[in-house]
């Protein structure tokens, strides 16, 4: 499946079907992440059920603490 | 107009101009933290001619700081000069027209209420979310904007909080993470620092010069090594029920009951640190996280013990941490945040 993540076209495995899967794929599922799918910001509680499909435009920003 | 043309290039920049420069010179900025981000922000703002700058830090300069903490030199590390003191010296050399106030202290609730008096803007240059949430709440309570910035590896993130307008950090994060990556665990390259500093200080100049219309209003992040950039408009995330910025604010992070608690265990050369809420840690994954940071981890069903060099931390399942080998609460909190985020 092809997605546009943070402006870049990327290929993800077919097993990635939800936002939670995608965060796991990028290894940021343990972090606090703000997710926008096709212009809509998701509530954290909806990451599990929100399906993603071919061509979705996704923005991901995860919080870090260092400074 | 400055007599010696010191600010001429900034005054020629039309969104600031002579008038904006005058505004900048009337402002007081509080920089919390004098590590990588703090030294970068402080230098930029002092060069820009801010009226007064207060810089606060609890740490001293070490050799590993010199790669990216731009105000420090070898002698500071050699002599373990407190960062606030070393920063003050250098900042005064850079611009003697700016009033520089340096404070060597650990910023928690008690300190922050006093620190913000008369301040126009707070720059976040901390390395932990406990302090950031305290900054977030005092910003709302006192009506002072603050600019979040953080970085690790080649990644960075920034966001500007305007009380009464934008969502606050509590709206965006909802939970304060424990065990997140820090500079100490994953390393950092200096350009990532500089990029965050650029985002933070650009926003600072907009606020200080009075051009709030130019403020970015997006949560921004980048990865300079992976060549990525993201920006999300988070205005819709402002929550009316937010306890920090909502209709009935309670400023939970200004309540000492919710602050990470520290206590010296008498006669044991040990400091206990208690997180604000009782946790149910997965010791297995905490052990994995600590082991990655290059120490020895021993675990049983109730706690794990982590030894790195001469330091030993014991982490209980309920989130309590005993830091052995010190009676100094600031030192213990530093170790706690370094290894556990």
Boltz contact constraints between the chains, C-beta under 6 A:
constraints:
  - contact:
      token1: [A, 6]
      token2: [B, 228]
      max_distance: 6.0
  - contact:
      token1: [A, 6]
      token2: [B, 230]
      max_distance: 6.0
  - contact:
      token1: [A, 32]
      token2: [B, 173]
      max_distance: 6.0
  - contact:
      token1: [A, 32]
      token2: [B, 177]
      max_distance: 6.0
  - contact:
      token1: [A, 34]
      token2: [B, 232]
      max_distance: 6.0
  - contact:
      token1: [A, 36]
      token2: [B, 232]
      max_distance: 6.0
  - contact:
      token1: [A, 41]
      token2: [B, 236]
      max_distance: 6.0
  - contact:
      token1: [A, 59]
      token2: [B, 230]
      max_distance: 6.0
  - contact:
      token1: [A, 59]
      token2: [B, 232]
      max_distance: 6.0
  - contact:
      token1: [A, 61]
      token2: [B, 219]
      max_distance: 6.0
  - contact:
      token1: [A, 61]
      token2: [B, 221]
      max_distance: 6.0
  - contact:
      token1: [A, 61]
      token2: [B, 230]
      max_distance: 6.0
  - contact:
      token1: [A, 61]
      token2: [B, 232]
      max_distance: 6.0
  - contact:
      token1: [A, 64]
      token2: [B, 150]
      max_distance: 6.0
  - contact:
      token1: [A, 64]
      token2: [B, 152]
      max_distance: 6.0
  - contact:
      token1: [A, 64]
      token2: [B, 181]
      max_distance: 6.0
  - contact:
      token1: [A, 65]
      token2: [B, 128]
      max_distance: 6.0
  - contact:
      token1: [A, 65]
      token2: [B, 129]
      max_distance: 6.0
  - contact:
      token1: [A, 65]
      token2: [B, 150]
      max_distance: 6.0
  - contact:
      token1: [A, 65]
      token2: [B, 180]
      max_distance: 6.0
  - contact:
      token1: [A, 65]
      token2: [B, 182]
      max_distance: 6.0
  - contact:
      token1: [A, 65]
      token2: [B, 341]
      max_distance: 6.0
  - contact:
      token1: [A, 66]
      token2: [B, 127]
      max_distance: 6.0
  - contact:
      token1: [A, 66]
      token2: [B, 150]
      max_distance: 6.0
  - contact:
      token1: [A, 66]
      token2: [B, 151]
      max_distance: 6.0
  - contact:
      token1: [A, 66]
      token2: [B, 152]
      max_distance: 6.0
  - contact:
      token1: [A, 66]
      token2: [B, 182]
      max_distance: 6.0
  - contact:
      token1: [A, 66]
      token2: [B, 183]
      max_distance: 6.0
  - contact:
      token1: [A, 67]
      token2: [B, 33]
      max_distance: 6.0
  - contact:
      token1: [A, 67]
      token2: [B, 35]
      max_distance: 6.0
  - contact:
      token1: [A, 67]
      token2: [B, 37]
      max_distance: 6.0
  - contact:
      token1: [A, 67]
      token2: [B, 125]
      max_distance: 6.0
  - contact:
      token1: [A, 67]
      token2: [B, 126]
      max_distance: 6.0
  - contact:
      token1: [A, 67]
      token2: [B, 127]
      max_distance: 6.0
  - contact:
      token1: [A, 67]
      token2: [B, 150]
      max_distance: 6.0
